Amino acid sequence: PHMKLDVRELDVDFLAFSGHKMFAPTGIGILYGKKDLLQTMEPIEFGGEMVDQVEKDRVIWKDTPLRFEAGTPNIAGVIGFHGAIDFIRRIGFDRIHEHTRNMHAYTVSKLEAIDGVTVYNPTSENPIITFNIDGVHPHDAQTVLDQYKIGVRAGHHCAQLVSRFLGVSSTIRASFHVYNDRRDCDALIEGIVKARDFFNAF
């Protein structure tokens, strides 16, 4: 949702992404696939709309993409997703990427100046900062930050192997989008310092 991705230029076979990462409702997403590859695949879910002909001992599927469209689609979700895509296009991927990149760089520079904070991905191309407060469990830090109305995620972030590689139980993740500004970055920094000092007081 932060930068343009051209599946033709990258020669992508398959690409999946979630609508809720792009301001759409939850429960909607997209699976892109090259038509020639999709035509060779058998469906794994079954229902109306996908069937061309039914015989006693076999079924003939419709052509892609209908062969994978089992049952009634999430109509409200699709409409919401369409609106979200229009919203992002009106802003522009380049503007979104530049804005979030600035938020990321500004916040990383502030975080790296704080004693007792480890940033794991300071050069990330995406506006996500993965970090920990030394000696503080990420879920405890998240709870303290929540009290200051600072929303971060703590856990494995669907990447347990990364946590193992880093040698930590889990991490804290802060991310930015068009609705964030430097006041949010400063609030995050201030909250992290308060969380660090709170736990170091014991």
N, CA and C atoms as an extended XYZ file, in Angstrom:
606
Properties=species:S:1:pos:R:3:atomname:S:1:resname:S:1:resid:I:1 pbc="F F F"
N         0.804       -1.222        0.000 N   PRO     1
C         0.000        0.000        0.000 CA  PRO     1
C         0.839        1.276        0.000 C   PRO     1
N         2.155        1.151        0.061 N   HIS     2
C         3.007        2.332        0.161 CA  HIS     2
C         3.769        2.650       -1.115 C   HIS     2
N         3.835        1.692       -2.040 N   MET     3
C         4.582        1.949       -3.262 CA  MET     3
C         3.974        1.161       -4.414 C   MET     3
N         4.209        1.663       -5.619 N   LYS     4
C         3.664        1.026       -6.818 CA  LYS     4
C         4.395       -0.287       -7.076 C   LYS     4
N         3.639       -1.282       -7.508 N   LEU     5
C         4.191       -2.594       -7.830 CA  LEU     5
C         3.644       -2.991       -9.199 C   LEU     5
N         4.521       -3.254      -10.153 N   ASP     6
C         4.119       -3.599      -11.510 CA  ASP     6
C         4.361       -5.086      -11.730 C   ASP     6
N         3.287       -5.875      -11.749 N   VAL     7
C         3.431       -7.330      -11.869 CA  VAL     7
C         3.980       -7.733      -13.234 C   VAL     7
N         3.724       -6.940      -14.262 N   ARG     8
C         4.254       -7.258      -15.593 CA  ARG     8
C         5.769       -7.001      -15.645 C   ARG     8
N         6.178       -5.872      -15.109 N   GLU     9
C         7.602       -5.541      -15.107 CA  GLU     9
C         8.408       -6.557      -14.295 C   GLU     9
N         7.840       -7.014      -13.175 N   LEU    10
C         8.521       -7.979      -12.312 CA  LEU    10
C         8.335       -9.420      -12.777 C   LEU    10
N         7.455       -9.619      -13.758 N   ASP    11
C         7.133      -10.951      -14.261 CA  ASP    11
C         6.672      -11.873      -13.131 C   ASP    11
N         5.711      -11.383      -12.347 N   VAL    12
C         5.208      -12.105      -11.174 CA  VAL    12
C         4.257      -13.224      -11.612 C   VAL    12
N         4.455      -14.416      -11.057 N   ASP    13
C         3.529      -15.516      -11.320 CA  ASP    13
C         2.271      -15.377      -10.476 C   ASP    13
N         2.457      -15.139       -9.161 N   PHE    14
C         1.337      -14.985       -8.236 CA  PHE    14
C         1.640      -13.852       -7.269 C   PHE    14
N         0.597      -13.166       -6.846 N   LEU    15
C         0.739      -12.110       -5.845 CA  LEU    15
C        -0.547      -12.057       -5.031 C   LEU    15
N        -0.411      -12.094       -3.721 N   ALA    16
C        -1.567      -11.982       -2.833 CA  ALA    16
C        -1.403      -10.742       -1.960 C   ALA    16
N        -2.489      -10.013       -1.751 N   PHE    17
C        -2.433       -8.907       -0.792 CA  PHE    17
C        -3.807       -8.668       -0.179 C   PHE    17
N        -3.783       -8.113        1.009 N   SER    18
C        -4.989       -7.924        1.810 CA  SER    18
C        -5.546       -6.521        1.633 C   SER    18
N        -6.856       -6.433        1.584 N   GLY    19
C        -7.499       -5.139        1.464 CA  GLY    19
C        -7.323       -4.266        2.694 C   GLY    19
N        -7.330       -4.868        3.886 N   HIS    20
C        -7.278       -4.042        5.097 CA  HIS    20
C        -5.944       -3.320        5.249 C   HIS    20
N        -4.930       -3.730        4.502 N   LYS    21
C        -3.662       -2.988        4.504 CA  LYS    21
C        -3.755       -1.745        3.628 C   LYS    21
N        -4.864       -1.604        2.904 N   MET    22
C        -5.048       -0.496        1.964 CA  MET    22
C        -6.336        0.278        2.261 C   MET    22
N        -6.732        0.320        3.517 N   PHE    23
C        -7.913        1.075        3.963 CA  PHE    23
C        -9.237        0.425        3.606 C   PHE    23
N        -9.227       -0.770        3.035 N   ALA    24
C       -10.463       -1.470        2.693 CA  ALA    24
C       -11.006       -2.201        3.920 C   ALA    24
N       -12.230       -2.714        3.858 N   PRO    25
C       -12.754       -3.520        4.965 CA  PRO    25
C       -11.925       -4.800        5.148 C   PRO    25
N       -12.032       -5.398        6.318 N   THR    26
C       -11.383       -6.687        6.532 CA  THR    26
C       -12.142       -7.770        5.780 C   THR    26
N       -11.469       -8.880        5.527 N   GLY    27
C       -12.114      -10.013        4.880 CA  GLY    27
C       -12.120       -9.953        3.365 C   GLY    27
N       -11.361       -9.031        2.788 N   ILE    28
C       -11.295       -8.932        1.332 CA  ILE    28
C        -9.834       -8.814        0.924 C   ILE    28
N        -9.491       -9.418       -0.184 N   GLY    29
C        -8.123       -9.350       -0.673 CA  GLY    29
C        -8.087       -9.744       -2.130 C   GLY    29
N        -6.889       -9.792       -2.670 N   ILE    30
C        -6.723      -10.122       -4.079 CA  ILE    30
C        -5.658      -11.194       -4.219 C   ILE    30
N        -5.942      -12.160       -5.073 N   LEU    31
C        -4.930      -13.112       -5.508 CA  LEU    31
C        -4.771      -12.908       -7.007 C   LEU    31
N        -3.608      -12.402       -7.393 N   TYR    32
C        -3.280      -12.227       -8.806 CA  TYR    32
C        -2.505      -13.456       -9.257 C   TYR    32
N        -2.800      -13.937      -10.429 N   GLY    33
C        -2.038      -15.033      -11.013 CA  GLY    33
C        -2.057      -14.935      -12.515 C   GLY    33
N        -1.000      -15.384      -13.139 N   LYS    34
C        -0.965      -15.423      -14.600 CA  LYS    34
C        -2.043      -16.389      -15.091 C   LYS    34
N        -2.767      -15.978      -16.086 N   LYS    35
C        -3.920      -16.768      -16.540 CA  LYS    35
C        -3.526      -18.169      -16.968 C   LYS    35
N        -2.393      -18.311      -17.661 N   ASP    36
C        -2.019      -19.644      -18.132 CA  ASP    36
C        -1.719      -20.587      -16.971 C   ASP    36
N        -1.196      -20.047      -15.866 N   LEU    37
C        -0.949      -20.882      -14.695 CA  LEU    37
C        -2.256      -21.213      -13.977 C   LEU    37
N        -3.120      -20.224      -13.849 N   LEU    38
C        -4.400      -20.445      -13.169 CA  LEU    38
C        -5.256      -21.471      -13.924 C   LEU    38
N        -5.178      -21.453      -15.242 N   GLN    39
C        -5.973      -22.396      -16.041 CA  GLN    39
C        -5.577      -23.850      -15.791 C   GLN    39
N        -4.362      -24.083      -15.340 N   THR    40
C        -3.900      -25.461      -15.094 CA  THR    40
C        -4.224      -25.940      -13.681 C   THR    40
N        -4.705      -25.040      -12.822 N   MET    41
C        -4.934      -25.376      -11.415 CA  MET    41
C        -6.365      -25.842      -11.179 C   MET    41
N        -6.510      -26.783      -10.268 N   GLU    42
C        -7.836      -27.230       -9.862 CA  GLU    42
C        -8.320      -26.382       -8.679 C   GLU    42
N        -9.600      -26.047       -8.653 N   PRO    43
C       -10.148      -25.311       -7.505 CA  PRO    43
C       -10.050      -26.134       -6.222 C   PRO    43
N        -9.961      -25.428       -5.094 N   ILE    44
C        -9.955      -26.105       -3.785 CA  ILE    44
C       -11.198      -25.754       -2.968 C   ILE    44
N       -11.974      -24.782       -3.441 N   GLU    45
C       -13.261      -24.462       -2.830 CA  GLU    45
C       -14.309      -24.595       -3.922 C   GLU    45
N       -15.507      -24.979       -3.505 N   PHE    46
C       -16.524      -25.307       -4.507 CA  PHE    46
C       -17.846      -24.625       -4.189 C   PHE    46
N       -18.555      -24.230       -5.247 N   GLY    47
C       -19.848      -23.589       -5.079 CA  GLY    47
C       -20.353      -23.096       -6.412 C   GLY    47
N       -21.443      -22.356       -6.363 N   GLY    48
C       -22.031      -21.831       -7.584 CA  GLY    48
C       -21.120      -20.857       -8.287 C   GLY    48
N       -21.452      -20.577       -9.529 N   GLU    49
C       -20.768      -19.611      -10.400 CA  GLU    49
C       -19.508      -20.163      -11.054 C   GLU    49
N       -18.849      -21.127      -10.423 N   MET    50
C       -17.589      -21.638      -10.963 CA  MET    50
C       -17.782      -22.800      -11.936 C   MET    50
N       -19.004      -23.359      -11.976 N   VAL    51
C       -19.252      -24.577      -12.738 CA  VAL    51
C       -19.792      -24.248      -14.127 C   VAL    51
N       -19.188      -24.863      -15.148 N   ASP    52
C       -19.694      -24.727      -16.509 CA  ASP    52
C       -20.712      -25.828      -16.790 C   ASP    52
N       -20.311      -27.109      -16.529 N   GLN    53
C       -21.208      -28.248      -16.738 CA  GLN    53
C       -20.979      -29.283      -15.643 C   GLN    53
N       -22.073      -29.927      -15.237 N   VAL    54
C       -21.993      -31.011      -14.262 CA  VAL    54
C       -22.512      -32.277      -14.918 C   VAL    54
N       -21.704      -33.316      -14.829 N   GLU    55
C       -22.125      -34.626      -15.287 CA  GLU    55
C       -22.097      -35.576      -14.099 C   GLU    55
N       -22.555      -36.813      -14.324 N   LYS    56
C       -22.673      -37.756      -13.211 CA  LYS    56
C       -21.361      -37.980      -12.484 C   LYS    56
N       -20.249      -38.066      -13.208 N   ASP    57
C       -18.988      -38.406      -12.564 CA  ASP    57
C       -17.877      -37.381      -12.811 C   ASP    57
N       -18.241      -36.206      -13.293 N   ARG    58
C       -17.224      -35.169      -13.459 CA  ARG    58
C       -17.867      -33.797      -13.569 C   ARG    58
N       -17.006      -32.775      -13.372 N   VAL    59
C       -17.438      -31.386      -13.453 CA  VAL    59
C       -16.498      -30.662      -14.400 C   VAL    59
N       -17.034      -29.794      -15.199 N   ILE    60
C       -16.215      -28.949      -16.061 CA  ILE    60
C       -16.299      -27.526      -15.508 C   ILE    60
N       -15.120      -26.988      -15.183 N   TRP    61
C       -15.071      -25.645      -14.576 CA  TRP    61
C       -15.108      -24.570      -15.663 C   TRP    61
N       -15.579      -23.410      -15.280 N   LYS    62
C       -15.517      -22.247      -16.170 CA  LYS    62
C       -14.054      -21.795      -16.290 C   LYS    62
N       -13.815      -20.915      -17.237 N   ASP    63
C       -12.465      -20.375      -17.402 CA  ASP    63
C       -12.110      -19.475      -16.214 C   ASP    63
N       -10.822      -19.305      -16.000 N   THR    64
C       -10.303      -18.374      -15.003 CA  THR    64
C       -10.787      -16.965      -15.345 C   THR    64
N       -11.187      -16.139      -14.398 N   PRO    65
C       -11.084      -16.364      -12.963 CA  PRO    65
C       -12.315      -17.018      -12.329 C   PRO    65
N       -13.372      -17.215      -13.125 N   LEU    66
C       -14.619      -17.717      -12.551 CA  LEU    66
C       -14.464      -19.100      -11.918 C   LEU    66
N       -13.521      -19.907      -12.388 N   ARG    67
C       -13.338      -21.251      -11.830 CA  ARG    67
C       -12.924      -21.211      -10.351 C   ARG    67
N       -12.453      -20.041       -9.891 N   PHE    68
C       -12.041      -19.904       -8.488 CA  PHE    68
C       -13.004      -19.027       -7.679 C   PHE    68
N       -14.139      -18.680       -8.288 N   GLU    69
C       -15.096      -17.796       -7.619 CA  GLU    69
C       -16.270      -18.609       -7.088 C   GLU    69
N       -16.033      -19.348       -6.019 N   ALA    70
C       -17.069      -20.233       -5.468 CA  ALA    70
C       -18.069      -19.442       -4.632 C   ALA    70
N       -19.330      -19.628       -4.922 N   GLY    71
C       -20.378      -19.050       -4.085 CA  GLY    71
C       -20.541      -17.550       -4.263 C   GLY    71
N       -21.320      -16.964       -3.358 N   THR    72
C       -21.596      -15.534       -3.405 CA  THR    72
C       -20.376      -14.752       -2.949 C   THR    72
N       -19.898      -13.824       -3.742 N   PRO    73
C       -18.708      -13.056       -3.348 CA  PRO    73
C       -19.022      -12.065       -2.234 C   PRO    73
N       -17.961      -11.548       -1.628 N   ASN    74
C       -18.071      -10.527       -0.585 CA  ASN    74
C       -18.330       -9.184       -1.272 C   ASN    74
N       -19.578       -8.971       -1.660 N   ILE    75
C       -19.930       -7.814       -2.491 CA  ILE    75
C       -19.606       -6.498       -1.790 C   ILE    75
N       -19.996       -6.357       -0.537 N   ALA    76
C       -19.720       -5.117        0.200 CA  ALA    76
C       -18.219       -4.890        0.329 C   ALA    76
N       -17.477       -5.968        0.588 N   GLY    77
C       -16.031       -5.854        0.697 CA  GLY    77
C       -15.387       -5.403       -0.596 C   GLY    77
N       -15.878       -5.952       -1.722 N   VAL    78
C       -15.330       -5.577       -3.028 CA  VAL    78
C       -15.594       -4.100       -3.307 C   VAL    78
N       -16.802       -3.636       -3.001 N   ILE    79
C       -17.128       -2.221       -3.212 CA  ILE    79
C       -16.241       -1.337       -2.342 C   ILE    79
N       -16.055       -1.749       -1.074 N   GLY    80
C       -15.177       -0.992       -0.180 CA  GLY    80
C       -13.740       -0.992       -0.654 C   GLY    80
N       -13.280       -2.136       -1.159 N   PHE    81
C       -11.921       -2.247       -1.668 CA  PHE    81
C       -11.726       -1.330       -2.881 C   PHE    81
N       -12.728       -1.296       -3.748 N   HIS    82
C       -12.661       -0.422       -4.921 CA  HIS    82
C       -12.516        1.032       -4.485 C   HIS    82
N       -13.299        1.430       -3.492 N   GLY    83
C       -13.200        2.794       -2.978 CA  GLY    83
C       -11.832        3.086       -2.377 C   GLY    83
N       -11.262        2.090       -1.672 N   ALA    84
C        -9.938        2.266       -1.074 CA  ALA    84
C        -8.870        2.433       -2.148 C   ALA    84
N        -8.968        1.652       -3.207 N   ILE    85
C        -7.999        1.761       -4.306 CA  ILE    85
C        -8.107        3.135       -4.972 C   ILE    85
N        -9.332        3.601       -5.186 N   ASP    86
C        -9.521        4.945       -5.748 CA  ASP    86
C        -8.909        6.009       -4.845 C   ASP    86
N        -9.086        5.852       -3.529 N   PHE    87
C        -8.536        6.802       -2.553 CA  PHE    87
C        -7.015        6.852       -2.665 C   PHE    87
N        -6.375        5.690       -2.725 N   ILE    88
C        -4.913        5.628       -2.832 CA  ILE    88
C        -4.449        6.221       -4.158 C   ILE    88
N        -5.160        5.932       -5.235 N   ARG    89
C        -4.779        6.485       -6.544 CA  ARG    89
C        -4.882        8.004       -6.564 C   ARG    89
N        -5.900        8.551       -5.879 N   ARG    90
C        -6.043       10.008       -5.841 CA  ARG    90
C        -4.852       10.650       -5.126 C   ARG    90
N        -4.392       10.029       -4.047 N   ILE    91
C        -3.220       10.559       -3.338 CA  ILE    91
C        -1.964       10.345       -4.175 C   ILE    91
N        -1.813        9.140       -4.711 N   GLY    92
C        -0.655        8.805       -5.533 CA  GLY    92
C         0.377        8.004       -4.765 C   GLY    92
N         0.802        6.893       -5.374 N   PHE    93
C         1.782        6.033       -4.711 CA  PHE    93
C         3.084        6.764       -4.415 C   PHE    93
N         3.520        7.619       -5.335 N   ASP    94
C         4.784        8.330       -5.121 CA  ASP    94
C         4.699        9.237       -3.906 C   ASP    94
N         3.586        9.938       -3.760 N   ARG    95
C         3.412       10.830       -2.596 CA  ARG    95
C         3.323       10.024       -1.311 C   ARG    95
N         2.607        8.907       -1.343 N   ILE    96
C         2.495        8.055       -0.147 CA  ILE    96
C         3.872        7.532        0.242 C   ILE    96
N         4.616        7.023       -0.743 N   HIS    97
C         5.933        6.458       -0.457 CA  HIS    97
C         6.882        7.512        0.108 C   HIS    97
N         6.882        8.686       -0.482 N   GLU    98
C         7.771        9.750       -0.002 CA  GLU    98
C         7.415       10.164        1.422 C   GLU    98
N         6.124       10.327        1.676 N   HIS    99
C         5.689       10.736        3.015 CA  HIS    99
C         6.065        9.691        4.065 C   HIS    99
N         5.744        8.431        3.796 N   THR   100
C         6.024        7.394        4.798 CA  THR   100
C         7.517        7.146        4.945 C   THR   100
N         8.276        7.312        3.870 N   ARG   101
C         9.738        7.167        3.952 CA  ARG   101
C        10.327        8.252        4.856 C   ARG   101
N         9.793        9.469        4.747 N   ASN   102
C        10.243       10.550        5.621 CA  ASN   102
C         9.910       10.276        7.077 C   ASN   102
N         8.696        9.759        7.328 N   MET   103
C         8.316        9.420        8.704 CA  MET   103
C         9.247        8.341        9.275 C   MET   103
N         9.541        7.357        8.447 N   HIS   104
C        10.409        6.251        8.856 CA  HIS   104
C        11.810        6.767        9.192 C   HIS   104
N        12.410        7.533        8.290 N   ALA   105
C        13.776        8.030        8.492 CA  ALA   105
C        13.858        8.931        9.722 C   ALA   105
N        12.869        9.804        9.878 N   TYR   106
C        12.849       10.716       11.028 CA  TYR   106
C        12.790        9.933       12.342 C   TYR   106
N        11.909        8.940       12.389 N   THR   107
C        11.717        8.181       13.627 CA  THR   107
C        12.919        7.292       13.928 C   THR   107
N        13.472        6.648       12.912 N   VAL   108
C        14.655        5.810       13.137 CA  VAL   108
C        15.802        6.640       13.703 C   VAL   108
N        16.008        7.836       13.155 N   SER   109
C        17.099        8.686       13.658 CA  SER   109
C        16.893        9.032       15.124 C   SER   109
N        15.654        9.268       15.517 N   LYS   110
C        15.356        9.571       16.931 CA  LYS   110
C        15.528        8.325       17.807 C   LYS   110
N        15.051        7.181       17.301 N   LEU   111
C        15.149        5.937       18.078 CA  LEU   111
C        16.592        5.528       18.326 C   LEU   111
N        17.420        5.677       17.308 N   GLU   112
C        18.817        5.256       17.433 CA  GLU   112
C        19.589        6.109       18.426 C   GLU   112
N        19.032        7.262       18.781 N   ALA   113
C        19.676        8.137       19.766 CA  ALA   113
C        19.250        7.823       21.198 C   ALA   113
N        18.312        6.893       21.370 N   ILE   114
C        17.809        6.547       22.705 CA  ILE   114
C        18.621        5.378       23.249 C   ILE   114
N        19.174        5.535       24.422 N   ASP   115
C        19.867        4.429       25.080 CA  ASP   115
C        18.858        3.354       25.455 C   ASP   115
N        19.238        2.093       25.239 N   GLY   116
C        18.383        0.994       25.657 CA  GLY   116
C        17.335        0.591       24.649 C   GLY   116
N        17.478        1.034       23.399 N   VAL   117
C        16.539        0.649       22.332 CA  VAL   117
C        17.348        0.039       21.185 C   VAL   117
N        16.901       -1.112       20.714 N   THR   118
C        17.539       -1.775       19.573 CA  THR   118
C        16.602       -1.729       18.378 C   THR   118
N        17.072       -1.134       17.281 N   VAL   119
C        16.311       -1.094       16.030 CA  VAL   119
C        16.903       -2.160       15.110 C   VAL   119
N        16.046       -3.058       14.626 N   TYR   120
C        16.523       -4.192       13.834 CA  TYR   120
C        16.566       -3.933       12.333 C   TYR   120
N        15.808       -2.959       11.859 N   ASN   121
C        15.731       -2.740       10.403 CA  ASN   121
C        15.813       -1.253       10.043 C   ASN   121
N        16.903       -0.573       10.413 N   PRO   122
C        16.967        0.872       10.153 CA  PRO   122
C        16.956        1.252        8.687 C   PRO   122
N        17.311        0.339        7.792 N   THR   123
C        17.371        0.675        6.364 CA  THR   123
C        16.197        0.103        5.578 C   THR   123
N        15.119       -0.263        6.256 N   SER   124
C        13.957       -0.840        5.580 CA  SER   124
C        13.432        0.083        4.483 C   SER   124
N        13.046       -0.519        3.354 N   GLU   125
C        12.440        0.255        2.272 CA  GLU   125
C        10.977        0.582        2.568 C   GLU   125
N        10.382       -0.139        3.505 N   ASN   126
C         8.989        0.086        3.871 CA  ASN   126
C         8.922        0.843        5.194 C   ASN   126
N         7.835        1.560        5.421 N   PRO   127
C         7.747        2.397        6.620 CA  PRO   127
C         7.394        1.603        7.880 C   PRO   127
N         8.159        0.557        8.127 N   ILE   128
C         7.953       -0.297        9.295 CA  ILE   128
C         9.238       -0.292       10.103 C   ILE   128
N         9.124       -0.051       11.393 N   ILE   129
C        10.280       -0.094       12.276 CA  ILE   129
C        10.077       -1.241       13.258 C   ILE   129
N        11.021       -2.158       13.256 N   THR   130
C        10.997       -3.288       14.172 CA  THR   130
C        12.059       -3.027       15.234 C   THR   130
N        11.643       -3.042       16.492 N   PHE   131
C        12.577       -2.667       17.552 CA  PHE   131
C        12.190       -3.349       18.858 C   PHE   131
N        13.062       -3.225       19.831 N   ASN   132
C        12.792       -3.666       21.199 CA  ASN   132
C        13.399       -2.680       22.172 C   ASN   132
N        12.814       -2.619       23.352 N   ILE   133
C        13.400       -1.885       24.467 CA  ILE   133
C        14.174       -2.913       25.278 C   ILE   133
N        15.463       -2.699       25.407 N   ASP   134
C        16.330       -3.681       26.051 CA  ASP   134
C        15.819       -4.045       27.441 C   ASP   134
N        15.688       -5.354       27.679 N   GLY   135
C        15.272       -5.841       28.992 CA  GLY   135
C        13.790       -5.754       29.274 C   GLY   135
N        12.995       -5.322       28.286 N   VAL   136
C        11.542       -5.179       28.467 CA  VAL   136
C        10.855       -6.088       27.456 C   VAL   136
N         9.944       -6.925       27.934 N   HIS   137
C         9.228       -7.791       27.007 CA  HIS   137
C         8.370       -6.927       26.081 C   HIS   137
N         8.361       -7.225       24.790 N   PRO   138
C         7.602       -6.406       23.841 CA  PRO   138
C         6.119       -6.228       24.187 C   PRO   138
N         5.487       -7.272       24.732 N   HIS   139
C         4.068       -7.131       25.085 CA  HIS   139
C         3.880       -6.179       26.259 C   HIS   139
N         4.837       -6.163       27.193 N   ASP   140
C         4.767       -5.204       28.302 CA  ASP   140
C         4.942       -3.779       27.779 C   ASP   140
N         5.898       -3.600       26.867 N   ALA   141
C         6.109       -2.270       26.288 CA  ALA   141
C         4.872       -1.817       25.517 C   ALA   141
N         4.264       -2.731       24.773 N   GLN   142
C         3.048       -2.398       24.020 CA  GLN   142
C         1.940       -1.934       24.961 C   GLN   142
N         1.805       -2.596       26.094 N   THR   143
C         0.764       -2.224       27.064 CA  THR   143
C         0.984       -0.811       27.591 C   THR   143
N         2.226       -0.477       27.897 N   VAL   144
C         2.524        0.875       28.385 CA  VAL   144
C         2.260        1.900       27.287 C   VAL   144
N         2.713        1.624       26.070 N   LEU   145
C         2.487        2.563       24.975 CA  LEU   145
C         0.997        2.760       24.701 C   LEU   145
N         0.224        1.699       24.849 N   ASP   146
C        -1.221        1.794       24.656 CA  ASP   146
C        -1.850        2.767       25.638 C   ASP   146
N        -1.319        2.819       26.840 N   GLN   147
C        -1.850        3.754       27.840 CA  GLN   147
C        -1.637        5.205       27.425 C   GLN   147
N        -0.651        5.436       26.571 N   TYR   148
C        -0.401        6.784       26.043 CA  TYR   148
C        -1.044        6.977       24.669 C   TYR   148
N        -1.941        6.049       24.305 N   LYS   149
C        -2.662        6.103       23.034 CA  LYS   149
C        -1.719        6.029       21.830 C   LYS   149
N        -0.705        5.192       21.972 N   ILE   150
C         0.246        4.943       20.891 CA  ILE   150
C         0.039        3.504       20.446 C   ILE   150
N        -0.380        3.324       19.212 N   GLY   151
C        -0.692        1.993       18.704 CA  GLY   151
C         0.510        1.357       18.021 C   GLY   151
N         1.028        0.303       18.613 N   VAL   152
C         2.081       -0.514       18.006 CA  VAL   152
C         1.642       -1.965       18.097 C   VAL   152
N         2.349       -2.836       17.391 N   ARG   153
C         2.089       -4.273       17.490 CA  ARG   153
C         3.284       -4.933       18.154 C   ARG   153
N         3.019       -5.975       18.924 N   ALA   154
C         4.087       -6.752       19.548 CA  ALA   154
C         3.829       -8.223       19.268 C   ALA   154
N         4.881       -8.962       18.981 N   GLY   155
C         4.737      -10.385       18.719 CA  GLY   155
C         5.713      -10.836       17.656 C   GLY   155
N         5.299      -11.884       16.915 N   HIS   156
C         6.151      -12.437       15.860 CA  HIS   156
C         5.877      -11.811       14.498 C   HIS   156
N         4.738      -11.147       14.345 N   HIS   157
C         4.362      -10.485       13.091 CA  HIS   157
C         4.376      -11.463       11.912 C   HIS   157
N         3.872      -12.657       12.166 N   CYS   158
C         3.824      -13.713       11.139 CA  CYS   158
C         5.215      -14.062       10.613 C   CYS   158
N         6.224      -13.904       11.453 N   ALA   159
C         7.602      -14.163       11.013 CA  ALA   159
C         8.429      -14.714       12.183 C   ALA   159
N         8.024      -15.870       12.699 N   GLN   160
C         8.734      -16.443       13.836 CA  GLN   160
C        10.194      -16.733       13.523 C   GLN   160
N        10.490      -17.108       12.290 N   LEU   161
C        11.880      -17.400       11.926 CA  LEU   161
C        12.764      -16.161       12.037 C   LEU   161
N        12.193      -14.987       11.769 N   VAL   162
C        12.958      -13.750       11.910 CA  VAL   162
C        13.288      -13.507       13.380 C   VAL   162
N        12.311      -13.722       14.260 N   SER   163
C        12.565      -13.561       15.704 CA  SER   163
C        13.681      -14.493       16.154 C   SER   163
N        13.621      -15.736       15.680 N   ARG   164
C        14.680      -16.680       16.048 CA  ARG   164
C        16.030      -16.232       15.520 C   ARG   164
N        16.053      -15.744       14.293 N   PHE   165
C        17.302      -15.264       13.704 CA  PHE   165
C        17.871      -14.106       14.518 C   PHE   165
N        16.985      -13.224       15.000 N   LEU   166
C        17.424      -12.072       15.791 CA  LEU   166
C        17.777      -12.456       17.222 C   LEU   166
N        17.367      -13.663       17.629 N   GLY   167
C        17.650      -14.116       18.985 CA  GLY   167
C        16.771      -13.477       20.035 C   GLY   167
N        15.533      -13.151       19.655 N   VAL   168
C        14.589      -12.525       20.590 CA  VAL   168
C        13.284      -13.310       20.600 C   VAL   168
N        12.527      -13.166       21.680 N   SER   169
C        11.246      -13.875       21.768 CA  SER   169
C        10.212      -13.282       20.823 C   SER   169
N        10.269      -11.965       20.654 N   SER   170
C         9.351      -11.243       19.784 CA  SER   170
C         9.859       -9.812       19.655 C   SER   170
N         9.152       -9.014       18.875 N   THR   171
C         9.575       -7.631       18.663 CA  THR   171
C         8.367       -6.701       18.702 C   THR   171
N         8.678       -5.409       18.732 N   ILE   172
C         7.663       -4.364       18.628 CA  ILE   172
C         7.736       -3.801       17.214 C   ILE   172
N         6.570       -3.520       16.641 N   ARG   173
C         6.528       -2.981       15.285 CA  ARG   173
C         5.722       -1.687       15.268 C   ARG   173
N         6.336       -0.643       14.746 N   ALA   174
C         5.635        0.618       14.494 CA  ALA   174
C         5.623        0.839       12.997 C   ALA   174
N         4.499        1.297       12.470 N   SER   175
C         4.414        1.539       11.028 CA  SER   175
C         3.673        2.857       10.788 C   SER   175
N         3.875        3.389        9.597 N   PHE   176
C         3.359        4.714        9.267 CA  PHE   176
C         2.572        4.679        7.970 C   PHE   176
N         1.616        5.617        7.877 N   HIS   177
C         0.879        5.767        6.622 CA  HIS   177
C         0.516        7.238        6.444 C   HIS   177
N        -0.371        7.520        5.511 N   VAL   178
C        -0.655        8.907        5.153 CA  VAL   178
C        -1.283        9.698        6.294 C   VAL   178
N        -1.888        9.007        7.254 N   TYR   179
C        -2.563        9.711        8.345 CA  TYR   179
C        -1.613       10.055        9.486 C   TYR   179
N        -0.346        9.694        9.389 N   ASN   180
C         0.632       10.019       10.426 CA  ASN   180
C         1.427       11.262       10.037 C   ASN   180
N         1.878       11.995       11.072 N   ASP   181
C         2.789       13.107       10.848 CA  ASP   181
C         3.862       13.084       11.929 C   ASP   181
N         4.715       14.091       11.956 N   ARG   182
C         5.844       14.077       12.881 CA  ARG   182
C         5.395       14.147       14.343 C   ARG   182
N         4.222       14.696       14.580 N   ARG   183
C         3.715       14.689       15.960 CA  ARG   183
C         3.515       13.260       16.447 C   ARG   183
N         3.049       12.381       15.551 N   ASP   184
C         2.899       10.970       15.912 CA  ASP   184
C         4.257       10.334       16.162 C   ASP   184
N         5.234       10.662       15.331 N   CYS   185
C         6.584       10.124       15.525 CA  CYS   185
C         7.147       10.570       16.874 C   CYS   185
N         6.973       11.843       17.189 N   ASP   186
C         7.483       12.368       18.466 CA  ASP   186
C         6.760       11.734       19.650 C   ASP   186
N         5.452       11.520       19.499 N   ALA   187
C         4.695       10.862       20.570 CA  ALA   187
C         5.198        9.438       20.784 C   ALA   187
N         5.507        8.735       19.688 N   LEU   188
C         6.050        7.382       19.806 CA  LEU   188
C         7.372        7.401       20.550 C   LEU   188
N         8.269        8.303       20.184 N   ILE   189
C         9.575        8.400       20.840 CA  ILE   189
C         9.406        8.699       22.323 C   ILE   189
N         8.553        9.648       22.637 N   GLU   190
C         8.315       10.013       24.033 CA  GLU   190
C         7.739        8.830       24.810 C   GLU   190
N         6.829        8.106       24.200 N   GLY   191
C         6.238        6.949       24.864 CA  GLY   191
C         7.251        5.846       25.106 C   GLY   191
N         8.136        5.628       24.147 N   ILE   192
C         9.166        4.598       24.315 CA  ILE   192
C        10.092        4.959       25.469 C   ILE   192
N        10.474        6.216       25.561 N   VAL   193
C        11.331        6.654       26.675 CA  VAL   193
C        10.614        6.444       28.010 C   VAL   193
N         9.329        6.776       28.053 N   LYS   194
C         8.556        6.578       29.291 CA  LYS   194
C         8.459        5.095       29.644 C   LYS   194
N         8.229        4.256       28.638 N   ALA   195
C         8.155        2.816       28.889 CA  ALA   195
C         9.497        2.282       29.395 C   ALA   195
N        10.576        2.696       28.758 N   ARG   196
C        11.915        2.272       29.193 CA  ARG   196
C        12.171        2.689       30.628 C   ARG   196
N        11.881        3.959       30.941 N   ASP   197
C        12.141        4.467       32.287 CA  ASP   197
C        11.253        3.803       33.328 C   ASP   197
N        10.001        3.509       32.937 N   PHE   198
C         9.086        2.839       33.859 CA  PHE   198
C         9.645        1.478       34.286 C   PHE   198
N        10.063        0.681       33.322 N   PHE   199
C        10.547       -0.667       33.643 CA  PHE   199
C        11.937       -0.646       34.267 C   PHE   199
N        12.741        0.357       33.947 N   ASN   200
C        14.076        0.449       34.548 CA  ASN   200
C        14.032        0.922       35.993 C   ASN   200
N        12.860        1.453       36.406 N   ALA   201
C        12.734        1.946       37.784 CA  ALA   201
C        12.621        0.798       38.788 C   ALA   201
N        12.382       -0.425       38.294 N   PHE   202
C        12.196       -1.568       39.207 CA  PHE   202
C        13.477       -2.353       39.354 C   PHE   202
